[in-house]
Amino acid sequence: MDFPVDKWAKAIAERLSDEWDGKADFPEDAELLKEVLTKALSAVPGECMRLVGSGVIEESYFEPLD
């Protein structure tokens, strides 16, 4: 978990926007969702970090796959 909050925020936002049901029909909105979530999560680091290690994003997300 030794990664900057901004990196976690971007990863969480990307994952959530990528898994959004409306992505196929509204790809521009999926990109907008990613941008908004990244900014929001970066603005409140404590709340962002609460998601790390949850069902939203695993703590090992940035570890290389072996």
C-alpha positions, 0 to 999 in steps of 0.5 A: 500500500506504499503508493501515492493516493493519486495513483490509487485514486486513478486506479479505483476510478479506472476500475469503477468506470470500466465496470460501469454497466453504461460504458458500452452505450455511453463511452464518453460518459465512462471517461467523464466518470473516470475523470470525476472519480479521480479528482474526487478521490484525490481530494479526500485521501483518507476516504480513497484509502478506505477503499484499498483492500476492499472489494473495490480494489485489492491491496495487491493491485500494483504488485507484479503478476508472477 
